[in-house]
């Protein structure tokens, strides 16, 4: 679901992963039609990093 949000509303993705300042910057970038594609790619990348961070935290808690 977050991946779909990252593609359609990139700025909202940053708010869902706890990065509101990046969300505002992404919204400003998305306002321009040309900036929408880089904003979407940035959101997908950030979402991937967020998932990786969560997996690492989970693995470290098991030890």
Secondary structure, DSSP 8 states (H G I E B T S, - for coil): -HHHHHHH-HHHHHHHTT-HHHHHHHHHHHHSTTHHHHHHHHHHHHHHHHHHHHHHHHHHHH-
